[in-house]
């Protein structure tokens, strides 16, 4: 609490020094998470780089400058815990060479990797579905994927704020990795999902096999904690899944998640973000067998806009996850067809309140929840709207009515860290007006207007 008060006092003094023309605007880099705003407010809260000295405040316009601001060496930047504020100006493309030129699969491909040969060797007609693929071609694929990973995955250290300037800040073609770190703020940035040039064929994944890719837009892993992800926009951008086609009768999936929180990470708040045009959106907890995730994965998702997505909104294992005042909107015309909304995984403890689900067809409300070996979910205040009037729906009761598996609402906890839960009827207008990148006013916008 003492640290929080000190930071707020520092922000007050800096704000007092603004000129009259800037008096109504904010420096987003100095903003910290409010003290009741979700799980990331737990304990001392989340302050990011608000304590940064002047020499550790940067404005970056390309990948090279971003890596330098984070510490200078991408392979060791995760260990750089110096408080820092990094402002993103314009678009930063991460899938580029050292001259900031775009690069493609040929840049990363191992000399022994041949995609046509890969398809021939691992075709289900010859390989079958009983064992995972292995051998020289799979090893070459893995080497190719690791080379791409070294280039497009950006490691972020503790005590960092990454803030988009104005209305057009964007990071595309790469992944932001929070690995064993703490106290991170990421706000006001449009993210375009990275494309994995080397997906793996796994014939044992499901009854028909699946192509699996790497690289989440933002991955929070390995006991990372106190993370605030706010007012960002996430999507597949111009590279929709349909561009990749199919092989072995299965979609050649080149995207992974948009925001994944796994491996005992905790105290995360994701608020006022837009997630759109994507398949697998968010997974909280990566494995049924990772029992070390018990008592971790404490996450709040509120006032987010989920638009034209397929699944994992989110899918949860183990975690105490508060999901409230989110707006879910789906169209039959989207190539990303709705599969399910909230995934109830093993030992998950979802507490869902006042969420609004809108479809342009009459969806069966029983499909909004999905059983992934979980038993409990608390849910109240949900509205579902199809082609007629909206109506309040008990999603647990609807699920239980048509499924052999029966959910109960005994999740064993009740959220206390929230500022306000709005009436469900107000959620669509409120979220559409405020969620996403470019919706926050700042000193930067004021200066552009005055110049």
C-alpha positions in Angstrom: 0.0 0.0 0.0 2.9 2.4 0.8 4.3 1.8 -2.7 1.0 2.4 -4.3 0.5 5.7 -2.4 4.0 6.9 -3.3 3.3 6.2 -7.0 0.0 8.0 -6.9 1.6 11.0 -5.3 4.3 11.0 -8.0 1.7 11.0 -10.7 -0.1 13.8 -9.0 3.0 16.0 -8.9 3.8 15.3 -12.6 0.2 16.0 -13.5 0.3 19.3 -11.7 3.2 20.4 -13.9 1.2 20.0 -17.1 0.4 23.1 -19.2 -3.2 24.4 -19.2 -3.8 22.9 -22.7 -2.9 19.5 -21.3 -4.7 19.7 -18.1 -7.5 17.4 -19.1 -5.3 14.7 -20.6 -3.3 11.8 -19.1 0.1 10.4 -19.6 -0.8 6.7 -20.0 2.7 5.6 -19.2 2.3 6.9 -15.6 -1.1 5.3 -15.0 -1.2 2.3 -12.7 -4.0 -0.2 -12.1 -6.7 1.0 -9.7 -6.6 -0.7 -6.4 -9.8 -2.9 -6.9 -9.5 -3.5 -10.6 -9.5 -7.3 -10.7 -7.0 -9.9 -9.7 -4.0 -7.9 -10.9 -4.8 -5.4 -8.1 -4.1 -8.0 -5.4 -1.5 -7.2 -2.8 0.7 -4.2 -3.9 -1.1 -4.1 -7.2 0.3 -3.6 -10.7 2.3 -0.5 -11.5 4.4 -1.5 -14.5 7.2 1.0 -15.2 5.6 4.0 -13.4 8.7 4.4 -11.3 11.0 4.7 -14.3 13.8 7.3 -14.3 13.8 9.7 -17.2 16.6 7.7 -19.0 14.4 4.6 -19.0 11.5 6.2 -20.8 11.5 5.4 -24.6 9.6 6.0 -27.7 10.1 3.1 -30.3 9.1 2.8 -33.9 10.6 -0.5 -35.0 11.7 -3.9 -33.7 15.3 -2.9 -33.2 14.3 0.1 -31.0 11.8 -2.1 -29.1 14.5 -4.7 -28.3 16.9 -2.0 -27.2 14.4 -0.3 -24.9 13.7 -3.7 -23.3 17.3 -4.1 -22.4 19.3 -4.5 -25.6 19.5 -8.3 -26.0 16.3 -10.2 -26.7 17.8 -13.4 -25.2 18.4 -11.8 -21.8 15.8 -9.0 -21.7 13.5 -11.0 -19.5 16.0 -10.6 -16.7 15.9 -6.8 -17.0 13.7 -5.7 -14.1 14.7 -2.0 -14.3 11.4 0.1 -14.3 10.8 1.3 -17.8 8.1 2.9 -19.9 8.1 2.1 -23.6 5.8 4.1 -25.9 5.0 2.5 -29.3 4.6 4.9 -32.1 3.0 3.7 -35.4 3.3 0.1 -36.5 6.1 -2.2 -35.4 6.5 -5.3 -37.5 8.4 -8.1 -35.6 8.8 -10.5 -38.6 11.6 -8.5 -40.1 15.4 -8.8 -40.5 18.0 -6.5 -39.0 17.3 -3.9 -41.8 13.6 -3.9 -40.8 12.7 -5.7 -44.1 9.8 -8.2 -44.1 10.9 -11.9 -44.2 9.1 -15.1 -45.1 9.4 -18.8 -44.5 12.5 -19.3 -46.6 14.5 -17.1 -44.3 13.9 -19.5 -41.4 13.7 -22.8 -43.2 16.3 -25.4 -42.2 18.2 -26.7 -45.2 16.8 -30.2 -44.6 13.2 -29.1 -44.3 11.0 -29.8 -47.3 7.3 -29.3 -46.9 6.2 -31.5 -49.8 8.4 -34.3 -48.4 6.9 -33.7 -44.9 3.4 -34.2 -46.4 4.4 -37.4 -48.1 6.2 -39.0 -45.2 3.6 -38.1 -42.5 0.5 -38.6 -44.6 -2.1 -40.6 -42.6 -2.3 -43.0 -45.5 1.2 -44.1 -44.7 1.9 -42.9 -41.2 -1.5 -43.6 -39.7 -3.0 -42.0 -36.5 -1.5 -44.1 -33.7 1.8 -42.2 -32.9 3.2 -38.7 -33.1 5.4 -37.9 -36.0 9.2 -38.2 -35.7 12.3 -38.5 -37.8 14.6 -36.2 -39.8 11.9 -34.1 -41.4 10.2 -33.5 -38.1 13.5 -32.5 -36.6 14.2 -30.1 -39.5 10.7 -28.6 -39.0 11.5 -28.0 -35.3 14.8 -26.3 -36.1 13.0 -24.1 -38.6 10.4 -23.2 -36.0 13.0 -22.4 -33.3 14.8 -20.0 -35.7 11.5 -18.2 -36.3 10.8 -18.1 -32.6 14.2 -16.4 -31.9 13.2 -13.6 -34.3 9.6 -12.9 -33.6 9.1 -13.7 -29.9 9.9 -10.6 -27.8 10.9 -11.2 -24.2 9.7 -8.6 -21.6 11.2 -8.0 -18.2 9.6 -7.1 -15.0 8.4 -3.6 -14.1 7.6 -2.6 -17.6 4.8 -0.5 -19.2 4.3 -0.8 -23.0 1.9 1.9 -24.1 0.6 2.7 -27.6 0.8 6.4 -28.6 -2.3 7.9 -30.2 -4.8 5.9 -32.2 -2.5 3.9 -34.6 0.0 2.1 -32.4 0.3 -1.5 -33.7 2.5 -4.5 -33.2 2.2 -7.3 -35.8 3.8 -10.5 -36.8 5.2 -11.5 -33.4 4.6 -12.6 -29.8 5.1 -10.8 -26.5 6.4 -13.3 -24.0 6.1 -12.7 -20.2 8.1 -15.6 -18.8 8.6 -15.7 -15.0 8.2 -11.9 -14.7 6.0 -9.6 -12.7 4.4 -6.1 -12.8 3.7 -5.6 -16.5 1.3 -3.2 -18.1 0.4 -3.4 -21.8 -2.2 -0.8 -23.1 -3.6 0.9 -26.2 -2.0 -1.3 -28.9 -3.4 -3.1 -31.8 -1.9 -6.6 -32.1 -2.0 -8.7 -35.3 -1.5 -12.4 -34.6 1.8 -13.9 -35.7 1.9 -16.6 -38.4 3.7 -19.8 -37.7 5.4 -20.8 -40.9 6.1 -24.3 -39.7 3.0 -25.9 -38.0 3.4 -29.5 -36.7 1.1 -32.3 -37.8 -0.1 -34.3 -34.9 -2.1 -37.4 -36.0 -2.9 -38.3 -32.3 -4.7 -34.9 -31.7 -8.4 -35.9 -31.9 -9.9 -38.6 -34.1 -8.7 -37.0 -37.3 -5.4 -35.4 -36.3 -4.6 -31.7 -36.3 -2.1 -29.1 -37.3 -0.8 -27.2 -34.3 1.1 -23.9 -34.3 3.1 -21.8 -31.9 3.2 -18.1 -30.9 0.4 -16.5 -28.9 0.0 -12.7 -29.4 0.7 -12.4 -25.6 1.8 -15.3 -23.5 1.9 -15.1 -19.7 3.8 -18.2 -18.5 5.9 -19.8 -15.7 4.7 -18.0 -12.6 4.4 -14.6 -14.1 2.2 -12.4 -12.0 0.6 -8.9 -11.7 -0.1 -8.2 -15.3 -2.6 -5.6 -16.6 -3.6 -5.9 -20.3 -6.0 -3.1 -21.1 -7.6 -1.4 -24.1 -5.8 -3.4 -26.8 -7.2 -4.9 -30.0 -6.3 -8.5 -31.0 -7.1 -10.2 -34.3 -5.7 -12.3 -37.2 -5.6 -9.0 -39.2 -5.4 -9.6 -43.0 -4.1 -13.2 -42.6 -7.3 -15.1 -41.9 -7.2 -18.9 -41.4 -8.8 -19.5 -44.8 -5.6 -18.3 -46.5 -3.7 -21.4 -45.1 -6.0 -24.0 -46.7 -6.2 -27.6 -45.6 -3.8 -30.6 -45.6 -4.8 -34.2 -44.7 -8.4 -32.9 -44.6 -7.6 -30.7 -41.6 -7.2 -26.9 -41.5 -3.5 -25.9 -41.8 -3.6 -23.8 -38.6 -0.9 -21.1 -38.6 -2.2 -19.2 -35.6 -2.2 -20.1 -31.9 -3.8 -18.1 -29.1 -4.4 -14.3 -28.7 -3.9 -14.2 -24.9 -2.8 -17.3 -23.0 -2.1 -17.5 -19.3 -0.5 -20.7 -18.2 2.0 -22.6 -15.9 1.2 -21.2 -12.5 0.9 -17.6 -13.6 -1.5 -15.5 -11.7 -3.0 -12.0 -10.7 -3.9 -10.9 -14.2 -6.5 -8.4 -15.3 -7.6 -8.1 -18.9 -10.0 -5.2 -19.4 -11.6 -3.3 -22.3 -9.8 -5.3 -25.0 -11.2 -6.3 -28.4 -10.7 -9.9 -29.5 -11.9 -10.6 -33.0 -11.6 -12.8 -36.1 -9.7 -15.7 -34.5 -10.2 -19.3 -33.6 -8.5 -20.3 -30.3 -8.6 -17.1 -28.2 -7.5 -17.6 -24.6 -6.6 -20.6 -22.6 -6.0 -20.3 -18.8 -4.1 -23.3 -17.7 -2.3 -25.5 -20.3 -2.6 -29.0 -19.0 -5.0 -31.2 -17.1 -2.0 -32.9 -15.4 -0.3 -29.7 -14.2 -1.5 -29.8 -10.6 1.0 -27.1 -9.6 -1.6 -24.7 -11.2 -3.8 -25.3 -8.2 -4.3 -22.0 -6.2 -2.8 -20.1 -9.2 -4.2 -18.7 -12.4 -6.2 -16.0 -10.7 -7.5 -13.9 -13.6 -10.1 -11.2 -14.2 -11.7 -10.6 -17.6 -14.0 -7.6 -17.8 -15.6 -5.3 -20.3 -13.9 -7.1 -23.2 -15.5 -7.3 -26.7 -15.4 -10.8 -28.2 -16.4 -10.6 -31.8 -16.6 -13.4 -34.5 -14.5 -15.9 -32.7 -14.7 -19.7 -32.5 -13.7 -20.9 -29.0 -11.8 -20.5 -25.7 -13.5 -17.3 -24.5 -11.8 -18.4 -22.3 -11.1 -22.1 -21.7 -10.1 -22.6 -18.0 -8.3 -25.2 -16.0 -7.8 -24.9 -12.2 -8.0 -21.1 -12.0 -10.3 -18.7 -10.1 -11.4 -16.6 -13.0 -13.8 -13.7 -12.7 -15.6 -13.0 -16.0 -18.0 -10.1 -16.0 -19.5 -7.4 -18.2 -18.1 -8.9 -21.4 -19.9 -8.5 -24.7 -19.8 -11.6 -27.1 -21.1 -11.0 -30.6 -21.1 -13.6 -33.4 -22.2 -13.6 -37.1 -23.0 -16.6 -39.3 -21.2 -14.7 -42.1 -17.8 -14.8 -40.3 -15.3 -17.5 -41.3 -14.7 -18.0 -37.6 -17.8 -19.9 -36.7 -18.9 -20.1 -33.0 -18.1 -23.4 -31.3 -18.5 -22.5 -27.6 -17.9 -19.7 -25.2 -16.7 -20.6 -21.8 -14.7 -23.8 -21.4 -15.1 -25.5 -18.0 -11.9 -27.4 -17.5 -10.5 -29.6 -14.8 -10.9 -28.0 -11.3 -11.7 -24.7 -12.9 -13.6 -22.1 -10.8 -15.2 -19.7 -13.1 -17.3 -16.9 -11.6 -19.3 -15.3 -14.5 -21.6 -12.3 -14.0 -23.6 -10.1 -16.3 -22.2 -11.1 -19.7 -24.1 -10.5 -22.9 -24.1 -13.0 -25.8 -25.5 -11.8 -29.1 -25.9 -14.0 -32.2 -27.5 -13.2 -35.6 -29.2 -16.6 -35.5 -31.1 -18.4 -32.8 -28.4 -20.3 -31.0 -29.0 -23.0 -28.5 -28.0 -21.4 -25.2 -26.8 -24.8 -24.0 -23.8 -24.5 -26.3 -22.4 -21.4 -24.7 -20.8 -23.5 -21.9 -18.6 -26.5 -22.7 -17.5 -29.4 -20.5 -13.7 -29.9 -20.5 -13.7 -32.3 -17.5 -14.8 -29.5 -15.1 -17.6 -29.8 -12.7 -18.3 -26.3 -11.4 -19.1 -22.8 -12.7 -21.0 -20.0 -11.1 -23.0 -18.0 -13.6 -25.6 -15.2 -13.2 -27.1 -12.3 -15.1 -26.3 -13.6 -18.6 -28.3 -12.3 -21.5 -28.6 -14.2 -24.8 -30.0 -12.5 -27.9 -30.7 -14.3 -31.2 -33.0 -12.9 -33.9 -35.7 -11.9 -31.4 -35.6 -10.0 -28.2 -32.9 -10.6 -25.7 -33.6 -12.7 -22.6 -31.9 -13.5 -19.4 -30.8 -17.1 -19.5 -29.5 -19.5 -16.8 -26.6 -20.9 -18.7 -25.8 -23.6 -16.2 -29.4 -24.8 -16.2 -29.5 -24.8 -20.0 -26.3 -26.9 -20.2 -27.5 -29.3 -17.6 -30.8 -29.7 -19.4 -29.3 -31.4 -22.4 -26.1 -32.9 -21.2 -25.3 -36.0 -19.1 -22.5 -34.1 -17.4 -24.0 -31.8 -14.8 -22.4 -28.6 -13.7 -22.9 -27.2 -10.1 -22.3 -23.6 -9.0 -20.2 -24.5 -5.9 -16.9 -22.9 -7.0 -15.7 -22.2 -3.5 -14.9 -18.5 -3.8 -16.5 -15.1 -4.5 -14.8 -12.2 -6.2 -14.1 -9.1 -4.1 -11.6 -7.2 -6.4 -13.8 -5.2 -8.8 -14.9 -1.6 -9.1 -18.4 -1.9 -10.6 -20.5 -4.5 -12.2 -22.8 -2.9 -14.7 -26.4 -4.1 -15.6 -26.2 -6.6 -18.4 -28.5 -4.6 -20.6 -25.9 -1.8 -20.6 -23.0 -4.0 -21.6 -23.1 -3.9 -25.4 -23.2 -0.1 -25.8 -20.7 0.4 -23.0 -18.2 -2.1 -24.3 -18.5 -1.1 -28.0 -17.9 2.5 -27.0 -14.9 2.0 -24.8 -13.1 -1.3 -25.6 -10.1 -1.6 -27.9 -6.9 0.3 -28.9 -7.2 4.0 -29.7 -10.1 4.6 -27.3 -7.9 6.2 -24.5 -7.2 9.9 -24.6 -3.7 10.9 -23.6 -1.2 13.8 -23.6 0.0 12.5 -26.9 -3.4 13.0 -28.5 -3.6 16.5 -27.0 -0.2 17.5 -28.4 -1.1 16.3 -31.9 -4.3 18.3 -31.7 -2.5 21.4 -30.6 0.3 21.1 -33.2 
